[in-house]
Amino acid sequence: CLVAFARDAVEPHEVHSVWVSDYLHPDSMLDAGRAVFLRAESARTPMGSHLLAVRPGPAADSLRSALNAARLTWGEVWALPRERLGGHIGAES
């Protein structure tokens, strides 16, 4: 939903940084540009995107294997069509 909101409500030049919650360490935030995003249909996420953000490294690789997840960059997540992002941000009722 962060991507859907940012694409609809904020001009690109107004965004100086984007931070996401680290799935493996929920008390830690990651710079979205440096995070690894995993998309797995089996992953339950609050907004239904099936996307998890994690720090790059062995733990991310293990989680990717365990979930049989696709690996995406922030740029690839940003480019996902709205229907693949989950949630209903900006959707008409």
N, CA, C and O atoms as a printed pandas DataFrame, in Angstrom:
     atom_number atom_name residue_name chain_id  residue_number  x_coord  y_coord  z_coord
0              1         N          CYS        A               1    0.833   -1.202    0.000
1              2        CA          CYS        A               1    0.000    0.000    0.000
2              3         C          CYS        A               1    0.867    1.251    0.000
3              4         O          CYS        A               1    0.425    2.309   -0.448
4              5         N          LEU        A               2    2.097    1.144    0.497
5              6        CA          LEU        A               2    3.011    2.285    0.472
6              7         C          LEU        A               2    3.241    2.750   -0.960
7              8         O          LEU        A               2    3.220    3.950   -1.234
8              9         N          VAL        A               3    3.458    1.816   -1.865
9             10        CA          VAL        A               3    3.703    2.164   -3.266
10            11         C          VAL        A               3    2.463    2.815   -3.875
11            12         O          VAL        A               3    2.566    3.845   -4.542
12            13         N          ALA        A               4    1.304    2.224   -3.650
13            14        CA          ALA        A               4    0.074    2.783   -4.206
14            15         C          ALA        A               4   -0.150    4.200   -3.694
15            16         O          ALA        A               4   -0.505    5.087   -4.470
16            17         N          PHE        A               5    0.052    4.423   -2.407
17            18        CA          PHE        A               5   -0.104    5.757   -1.840
18            19         C          PHE        A               5    0.899    6.725   -2.455
19            20         O          PHE        A               5    0.532    7.814   -2.897
20            21         N          ALA        A               6    2.163    6.324   -2.480
21            22        CA          ALA        A               6    3.203    7.223   -2.971
22            23         C          ALA        A               6    2.994    7.576   -4.443
23            24         O          ALA        A               6    3.207    8.721   -4.842
24            25         N          ARG        A               7    2.584    6.614   -5.239
25            26        CA          ARG        A               7    2.377    6.893   -6.661
26            27         C          ARG        A               7    1.202    7.826   -6.882
27            28         O          ARG        A               7    1.215    8.614   -7.827
28            29         N          ASP        A               8    0.180    7.755   -6.029
29            30        CA          ASP        A               8   -1.026    8.553   -6.216
30            31         C          ASP        A               8   -1.008    9.895   -5.489
31            32         O          ASP        A               8   -1.612   10.858   -5.960
32            33         N          ALA        A               9   -0.338    9.969   -4.368
33            34        CA          ALA        A               9   -0.487   11.132   -3.502
34            35         C          ALA        A               9    0.745   12.031   -3.390
35            36         O          ALA        A               9    0.659   13.133   -2.848
36            37         N          VAL        A              10    1.876   11.571   -3.893
37            38        CA          VAL        A              10    3.109   12.315   -3.698
38            39         C          VAL        A              10    3.817   12.469   -5.039
39            40         O          VAL        A              10    3.892   11.522   -5.822
40            41         N          GLU        A              11    4.327   13.648   -5.293
41            42        CA          GLU        A              11    5.127   13.868   -6.502
42            43         C          GLU        A              11    6.505   13.231   -6.298
43            44         O          GLU        A              11    7.074   13.343   -5.212
44            45         N          PRO        A              12    7.049   12.567   -7.319
45            46        CA          PRO        A              12    8.341   11.889   -7.165
46            47         C          PRO        A              12    9.447   12.771   -6.582
47            48         O          PRO        A              12   10.266   12.298   -5.794
48            49         N          HIS        A              13    9.474   14.045   -6.962
49            50        CA          HIS        A              13   10.526   14.926   -6.441
50            51         C          HIS        A              13   10.352   15.233   -4.945
51            52         O          HIS        A              13   11.275   15.740   -4.307
52            53         N          GLU        A              14    9.183   14.932   -4.391
53            54        CA          GLU        A              14    8.936   15.169   -2.968
54            55         C          GLU        A              14    9.431   14.019   -2.083
55            56         O          GLU        A              14    9.504   14.167   -0.863
56            57         N          VAL        A              15    9.764   12.900   -2.678
57            58        CA          VAL        A              15   10.202   11.726   -1.920
58            59         C          VAL        A              15   11.719   11.757   -1.795
59            60         O          VAL        A              15   12.439   11.716   -2.793
60            61         N          HIS        A              16   12.186   11.829   -0.572
61            62        CA          HIS        A              16   13.631   11.871   -0.331
62            63         C          HIS        A              16   14.168   10.517    0.095
63            64         O          HIS        A              16   15.330   10.198   -0.159
64            65         N          SER        A              17   13.332    9.723    0.739
65            66        CA          SER        A              17   13.706    8.356    1.100
66            67         C          SER        A              17   12.434    7.594    1.450
67            68         O          SER        A              17   11.416    8.175    1.826
68            69         N          VAL        A              18   12.526    6.276    1.315
69            70        CA          VAL        A              18   11.404    5.397    1.644
70            71         C          VAL        A              18   11.956    4.294    2.532
71            72         O          VAL        A              18   12.983    3.688    2.226
72            73         N          TRP        A              19   11.267    4.043    3.625
73            74        CA          TRP        A              19   11.704    3.039    4.589
74            75         C          TRP        A              19   10.597    2.016    4.778
75            76         O          TRP        A              19    9.415    2.357    4.791
76            77         N          VAL        A              20   10.994    0.760    4.925
77            78        CA          VAL        A              20   10.046   -0.341    5.088
78            79         C          VAL        A              20   10.446   -1.165    6.305
79            80         O          VAL        A              20   11.603   -1.157    6.726
80            81         N          SER        A              21    9.486   -1.861    6.851
81            82        CA          SER        A              21    9.733   -2.724    8.013
82            83         C          SER        A              21   10.422   -4.005    7.558
83            84         O          SER        A              21   10.033   -4.609    6.559
84            85         N          ASP        A              22   11.445   -4.412    8.298
85            86        CA          ASP        A              22   12.174   -5.654    8.015
86            87         C          ASP        A              22   11.338   -6.824    8.538
87            88         O          ASP        A              22   11.104   -6.925    9.742
88            89         N          TYR        A              23   10.892   -7.696    7.654
89            90        CA          TYR        A              23   10.041   -8.823    8.026
90            91         C          TYR        A              23   10.692   -9.699    9.090
91            92         O          TYR        A              23   10.014  -10.161   10.008
92            93         N          LEU        A              24   11.980   -9.932    8.981
93            94        CA          LEU        A              24   12.668  -10.809    9.935
94            95         C          LEU        A              24   13.020  -10.104   11.243
95            96         O          LEU        A              24   13.315  -10.759   12.243
96            97         N          HIS        A              25   12.988   -8.783   11.239
97            98        CA          HIS        A              25   13.276   -7.984   12.433
98            99         C          HIS        A              25   12.285   -6.825   12.459
99           100         O          HIS        A              25   12.648   -5.696   12.128
100          101         N          PRO        A              26   11.031   -7.090   12.849
101          102        CA          PRO        A              26    9.965   -6.081   12.750
102          103         C          PRO        A              26   10.235   -4.777   13.493
103          104         O          PRO        A              26    9.585   -3.769   13.215
104          105         N          ASP        A              27   11.173   -4.776   14.424
105          106        CA          ASP        A              27   11.493   -3.548   15.144
106          107         C          ASP        A              27   12.544   -2.722   14.407
107          108         O          ASP        A              27   13.007   -1.703   14.919
108          109         N          SER        A              28   12.919   -3.159   13.211
109          110        CA          SER        A              28   13.968   -2.508   12.431
110          111         C          SER        A              28   13.417   -2.041   11.085
111          112         O          SER        A              28   12.605   -2.725   10.462
112          113         N          MET        A              29   13.865   -0.881   10.654
113          114        CA          MET        A              29   13.444   -0.342    9.364
114          115         C          MET        A              29   14.598   -0.445    8.368
115          116         O          MET        A              29   15.770   -0.392    8.741
116          117         N          LEU        A              30   14.237   -0.593    7.089
117          118        CA          LEU        A              30   15.213   -0.706    6.010
118          119         C          LEU        A              30   14.965    0.369    4.962
119          120         O          LEU        A              30   13.819    0.707    4.666
120          121         N          ASP        A              31   16.031    0.896    4.411
121          122        CA          ASP        A              31   15.921    1.764    3.251
122          123         C          ASP        A              31   15.386    0.890    2.118
123          124         O          ASP        A              31   16.006   -0.117    1.777
124          125         N          ALA        A              32   14.263    1.253    1.539
125          126        CA          ALA        A              32   13.625    0.428    0.515
126          127         C          ALA        A              32   14.559    0.153   -0.666
127          128         O          ALA        A              32   14.494   -0.919   -1.268
128          129         N          GLY        A              33   15.407    1.091   -0.994
129          130        CA          GLY        A              33   16.329    0.915   -2.103
130          131         C          GLY        A              33   17.392   -0.134   -1.855
131          132         O          GLY        A              33   18.010   -0.627   -2.798
132          133         N          ARG        A              34   17.611   -0.478   -0.607
133          134        CA          ARG        A              34   18.623   -1.480   -0.256
134          135         C          ARG        A              34   18.012   -2.795    0.191
135          136         O          ARG        A              34   18.726   -3.781    0.373
136          137         N          ALA        A              35   16.708   -2.820    0.370
137          138        CA          ALA        A              35   16.022   -4.031    0.837
138          139         C          ALA        A              35   15.848   -5.027   -0.300
139          140         O          ALA        A              35   15.882   -4.673   -1.478
140          141         N          VAL        A              36   15.664   -6.269    0.087
141          142        CA          VAL        A              36   15.275   -7.328   -0.833
142          143         C          VAL        A              36   13.788   -7.549   -0.584
143          144         O          VAL        A              36   13.359   -7.666    0.564
144          145         N          PHE        A              37   13.011   -7.606   -1.642
145          146        CA          PHE        A              37   11.587   -7.857   -1.518
146          147         C          PHE        A              37   11.299   -9.263   -2.014
147          148         O          PHE        A              37   11.737   -9.656   -3.095
148          149         N          LEU        A              38   10.564  -10.009   -1.219
149          150        CA          LEU        A              38   10.181  -11.370   -1.576
150          151         C          LEU        A              38    8.683  -11.397   -1.777
151          152         O          LEU        A              38    7.923  -10.906   -0.942
152          153         N          ARG        A              39    8.262  -11.972   -2.890
153          154        CA          ARG        A              39    6.830  -12.097   -3.171
154          155         C          ARG        A              39    6.490  -13.573   -3.205
155          156         O          ARG        A              39    6.984  -14.322   -4.049
156          157         N          ALA        A              40    5.640  -13.980   -2.278
157          158        CA          ALA        A              40    5.224  -15.379   -2.184
158          159         C          ALA        A              40    3.733  -15.418   -1.891
159          160         O          ALA        A              40    3.262  -14.791   -0.942
160          161         N          GLU        A              41    3.002  -16.147   -2.701
161          162        CA          GLU        A              41    1.557  -16.247   -2.490
162          163         C          GLU        A              41    1.231  -16.831   -1.120
163          164         O          GLU        A              41    0.163  -16.562   -0.571
164          165         N          SER        A              42    2.140  -17.625   -0.565
165          166        CA          SER        A              42    1.898  -18.216    0.755
166          167         C          SER        A              42    2.138  -17.232    1.897
167          168         O          SER        A              42    1.768  -17.511    3.037
168          169         N          ALA        A              43    2.746  -16.097    1.609
169          170        CA          ALA        A              43    3.032  -15.095    2.643
170          171         C          ALA        A              43    1.778  -14.270    2.911
171          172         O          ALA        A              43    1.233  -13.636    2.007
172          173         N          ARG        A              44    1.333  -14.286    4.153
173          174        CA          ARG        A              44    0.173  -13.481    4.537
174          175         C          ARG        A              44    0.677  -12.121    4.990
175          176         O          ARG        A              44    1.492  -12.019    5.908
176          177         N          THR        A              45    0.185  -11.085    4.339
177          178        CA          THR        A              45    0.589   -9.728    4.672
178          179         C          THR        A              45   -0.656   -8.899    4.971
179          180         O          THR        A              45   -1.733   -9.202    4.458
180          181         N          PRO        A              46   -0.527   -7.858    5.791
181          182        CA          PRO        A              46   -1.699   -7.093    6.212
182          183         C          PRO        A              46   -2.543   -6.539    5.068
183          184         O          PRO        A              46   -3.770   -6.516    5.172
184          185         N          MET        A              47   -1.922   -6.097    3.986
185          186        CA          MET        A              47   -2.660   -5.496    2.884
186          187         C          MET        A              47   -2.842   -6.447    1.702
187          188         O          MET        A              47   -3.367   -6.051    0.661
188          189         N          GLY        A              48   -2.412   -7.695    1.858
189          190        CA          GLY        A              48   -2.626   -8.698    0.824
190          191         C          GLY        A              48   -1.706   -8.615   -0.377
191          192         O          GLY        A              48   -2.033   -9.142   -1.441
192          193         N          SER        A              49   -0.553   -7.961   -0.230
193          194        CA          SER        A              49    0.376   -7.840   -1.356
194          195         C          SER        A              49    1.267   -9.069   -1.515
195          196         O          SER        A              49    1.837   -9.292   -2.583
196          197         N          HIS        A              50    1.384   -9.861   -0.457
197          198        CA          HIS        A              50    2.272  -11.032   -0.435
198          199         C          HIS        A              50    3.727  -10.634   -0.602
199          200         O          HIS        A              50    4.543  -11.438   -1.052
200          201         N          LEU        A              51    4.061   -9.389   -0.239
201          202        CA          LEU        A              51    5.422   -8.877   -0.330
202          203         C          LEU        A              51    6.035   -8.748    1.051
203          204         O          LEU        A              51    5.401   -8.248    1.980
204          205         N          LEU        A              52    7.275   -9.204    1.178
205          206        CA          LEU        A              52    8.027   -9.090    2.417
206          207         C          LEU        A              52    9.323   -8.356    2.116
207          208         O          LEU        A              52    9.960   -8.626    1.098
208          209         N          ALA        A              53    9.719   -7.448    2.971
209          210        CA          ALA        A              53   10.996   -6.753    2.831
210          211         C          ALA        A              53   11.967   -7.320    3.861
211          212         O          ALA        A              53   11.620   -7.483    5.031
212          213         N          VAL        A              54   13.174   -7.616    3.419
213          214        CA          VAL        A              54   14.219   -8.147    4.302
214          215         C          VAL        A              54   15.569   -7.573    3.914
215          216         O          VAL        A              54   15.751   -7.066    2.807
216          217         N          ARG        A              55   16.523   -7.661    4.851
217          218        CA          ARG        A              55   17.900   -7.284    4.546
218          219         C          ARG        A              55   18.501   -8.308    3.601
219          220         O          ARG        A              55   18.226   -9.500    3.736
220          221         N          PRO        A              56   19.312   -7.873    2.649
221          222        CA          PRO        A              56   19.980   -8.831    1.782
222          223         C          PRO        A              56   20.939   -9.697    2.605
223          224         O          PRO        A              56   21.499   -9.236    3.600
224          225         N          GLY        A              57   21.121  -10.922    2.195
225          226        CA          GLY        A              57   22.056  -11.807    2.871
226          227         C          GLY        A              57   21.524  -13.214    2.997
227          228         O          GLY        A              57   20.484  -13.546    2.427
228          229         N          PRO        A              58   22.237  -14.049    3.748
229          230        CA          PRO        A              58   21.858  -15.458    3.877
230          231         C          PRO        A              58   20.452  -15.681    4.434
231          232         O          PRO        A              58   19.756  -16.597    3.996
232          233         N          ALA        A              59   20.028  -14.862    5.387
233          234        CA          ALA        A              59   18.686  -15.038    5.960
234          235         C          ALA        A              59   17.617  -14.778    4.897
235          236         O          ALA        A              59   16.610  -15.485    4.847
236          237         N          ALA        A              60   17.829  -13.775    4.055
237          238        CA          ALA        A              60   16.890  -13.484    2.971
238          239         C          ALA        A              60   16.862  -14.636    1.972
239          240         O          ALA        A              60   15.799  -15.021    1.487
240          241         N          ASP        A              61   18.029  -15.180    1.672
241          242        CA          ASP        A              61   18.111  -16.306    0.735
242          243         C          ASP        A              61   17.392  -17.531    1.289
243          244         O          ASP        A              61   16.698  -18.234    0.554
244          245         N          SER        A              62   17.557  -17.784    2.580
245          246        CA          SER        A              62   16.883  -18.931    3.210
246          247         C          SER        A              62   15.372  -18.751    3.205
247          248         O          SER        A              62   14.634  -19.689    2.904
248          249         N          LEU        A              63   14.913  -17.561    3.535
249          250        CA          LEU        A              63   13.476  -17.284    3.533
250          251         C          LEU        A              63   12.919  -17.411    2.124
251          252         O          LEU        A              63   11.840  -17.969    1.927
252          253         N          ARG        A              64   13.645  -16.900    1.153
253          254        CA          ARG        A              64   13.208  -17.014   -0.240
254          255         C          ARG        A              64   13.031  -18.477   -0.636
255          256         O          ARG        A              64   12.038  -18.841   -1.266
256          257         N          SER        A              65   13.991  -19.305   -0.267
257          258        CA          SER        A              65   13.899  -20.735   -0.584
258          259         C          SER        A              65   12.732  -21.387    0.145
259          260         O          SER        A              65   11.978  -22.159   -0.447
260          261         N          ALA        A              66   12.585  -21.078    1.422
261          262        CA          ALA        A              66   11.524  -21.688    2.229
262          263         C          ALA        A              66   10.135  -21.339    1.700
263          264         O          ALA        A              66    9.222  -22.163    1.749
264          265         N          LEU        A              67    9.982  -20.130    1.202
265          266        CA          LEU        A              67    8.682  -19.669    0.710
266          267         C          LEU        A              67    8.506  -19.881   -0.797
267          268         O          LEU        A              67    7.429  -19.649   -1.346
268          269         N          ASN        A              68    9.580  -20.324   -1.451
269          270        CA          ASN        A              68    9.558  -20.437   -2.913
270          271         C          ASN        A              68    9.122  -19.089   -3.507
271          272         O          ASN        A              68    8.235  -19.019   -4.358
272          273         N          ALA        A              69    9.776  -18.028   -3.030
273          274        CA          ALA        A              69    9.389  -16.660   -3.363
274          275         C          ALA        A              69   10.191  -16.102   -4.526
275          276         O          ALA        A              69   11.322  -16.514   -4.783
276          277         N          ALA        A              70    9.581  -15.162   -5.217
277          278        CA          ALA        A              70   10.281  -14.386   -6.241
278          279         C          ALA        A              70   11.016  -13.247   -5.537
279          280         O          ALA        A              70   10.516  -12.689   -4.560
280          281         N          ARG        A              71   12.187  -12.910   -6.028
281          282        CA          ARG        A              71   12.978  -11.813   -5.459
282          283         C          ARG        A              71   12.790  -10.582   -6.331
283          284         O          ARG        A              71   12.928  -10.647   -7.553
284          285         N          LEU        A              72   12.475   -9.462   -5.697
285          286        CA          LEU        A              72   12.272   -8.210   -6.431
286          287         C          LEU        A              72   13.105   -7.104   -5.802
287          288         O          LEU        A              72   13.435   -7.150   -4.617
288          289         N          THR        A              73   13.435   -6.118   -6.611
289          290        CA          THR        A              73   14.077   -4.904   -6.124
290          291         C          THR        A              73   12.995   -3.871   -5.823
291          292         O          THR        A              73   11.831   -4.073   -6.170
292          293         N          TRP        A              74   13.369   -2.780   -5.187
293          294        CA          TRP        A              74   12.427   -1.698   -4.923
294          295         C          TRP        A              74   11.860   -1.160   -6.243
295          296         O          TRP        A              74   10.665   -0.877   -6.331
296          297         N          GLY        A              75   12.692   -1.020   -7.250
297          298        CA          GLY        A              75   12.225   -0.549   -8.547
298          299         C          GLY        A              75   11.181   -1.468   -9.149
299          300         O          GLY        A              75   10.212   -1.001   -9.748
300          301         N          GLU        A              76   11.369   -2.760   -8.997
301          302        CA          GLU        A              76   10.391   -3.725   -9.509
302          303         C          GLU        A              76    9.094   -3.669   -8.711
303          304         O          GLU        A              76    8.011   -3.788   -9.283
304          305         N          VAL        A              77    9.194   -3.491   -7.402
305          306        CA          VAL        A              77    7.990   -3.353   -6.576
306          307         C          VAL        A              77    7.248   -2.081   -6.984
307          308         O          VAL        A              77    6.026   -2.096   -7.132
308          309         N          TRP        A              78    7.978   -0.986   -7.167
309          310        CA          TRP        A              78    7.371    0.288   -7.560
310          311         C          TRP        A              78    6.612    0.147   -8.879
311          312         O          TRP        A              78    5.578    0.785   -9.073
312          313         N          ALA        A              79    7.115   -0.673   -9.768
313          314        CA          ALA        A              79    6.513   -0.825  -11.095
314          315         C          ALA        A              79    5.343   -1.813  -11.141
315          316         O          ALA        A              79    4.672   -1.924  -12.167
316          317         N          LEU        A              80    5.092   -2.533  -10.038
317          318        CA          LEU        A              80    3.995   -3.504  -10.046
318          319         C          LEU        A              80    2.657   -2.817  -10.310
319          320         O          LEU        A              80    2.416   -1.712   -9.824
320          321         N          PRO        A              81    1.796   -3.469  -11.074
321          322        CA          PRO        A              81    0.453   -2.915  -11.280
322          323         C          PRO        A              81   -0.302   -2.852   -9.956
323          324         O          PRO        A              81   -0.064   -3.670   -9.067
324          325         N          ARG        A              82   -1.193   -1.904   -9.823
325          326        CA          ARG        A              82   -1.960   -1.703   -8.585
326          327         C          ARG        A              82   -2.588   -2.996   -8.074
327          328         O          ARG        A              82   -2.561   -3.250   -6.870
328          329         N          GLU        A              83   -3.145   -3.808   -8.947
329          330        CA          GLU        A              83   -3.822   -5.028   -8.495
330          331         C          GLU        A              83   -2.866   -6.037   -7.865
331          332         O          GLU        A              83   -3.316   -6.932   -7.150
332          333         N          ARG        A              84   -1.589   -5.922   -8.102
333          334        CA          ARG        A              84   -0.617   -6.839   -7.497
334          335         C          ARG        A              84   -0.082   -6.294   -6.178
335          336         O          ARG        A              84    0.670   -6.983   -5.488
336          337         N          LEU        A              85   -0.457   -5.068   -5.817
337          338        CA          LEU        A              85    0.051   -4.445   -4.591
338          339         C          LEU        A              85   -0.814   -4.765   -3.379
339          340         O          LEU        A              85   -0.375   -4.558   -2.248
340          341         N          GLY        A              86   -2.018   -5.259   -3.582
341          342        CA          GLY        A              86   -2.910   -5.546   -2.465
342          343         C          GLY        A              86   -3.553   -4.287   -1.956
343          344         O          GLY        A              86   -3.259   -3.185   -2.421
344          345         N          GLY        A              87   -4.435   -4.461   -0.995
345          346        CA          GLY        A              87   -5.099   -3.330   -0.360
346          347         C          GLY        A              87   -6.040   -2.609   -1.300
347          348         O          GLY        A              87   -6.249   -3.026   -2.439
348          349         N          HIS        A              88   -6.601   -1.525   -0.809
349          350        CA          HIS        A              88   -7.576   -0.772   -1.580
350          351         C          HIS        A              88   -7.294    0.716   -1.510
351          352         O          HIS        A              88   -8.215    1.529   -1.590
352          353         N          ILE        A              89   -6.027    1.079   -1.361
353          354        CA          ILE        A              89   -5.678    2.494   -1.280
354          355         C          ILE        A              89   -6.071    3.185   -2.584
355          356         O          ILE        A              89   -5.620    2.792   -3.660
356          357         N          GLY        A              90   -6.879    4.176   -2.489
357          358        CA          GLY        A              90   -7.272    4.953   -3.647
358          359         C          GLY        A              90   -8.304    4.270   -4.542
359          360         O          GLY        A              90   -8.707    4.833   -5.560
360          361         N          ALA        A              91   -8.731    3.075   -4.177
361          362        CA          ALA        A              91   -9.721    2.384   -5.012
362          363         C          ALA        A              91  -11.093    2.980   -4.761
363          364         O          ALA        A              91  -11.411    3.394   -3.646
364          365         N          GLU        A              92  -11.886    3.017   -5.789
365          366        CA          GLU        A              92  -13.244    3.517   -5.632
366          367         C          GLU        A              92  -14.117    2.444   -5.014
367          368         O          GLU        A              92  -13.947    1.260   -5.306
368          369         N          SER        A              93  -15.055    2.845   -4.159
369          370        CA          SER        A              93  -15.950    1.914   -3.492
370          371         C          SER        A              93  -17.120    1.577   -4.378
371          372         O          SER        A              93  -17.989    0.799   -3.984
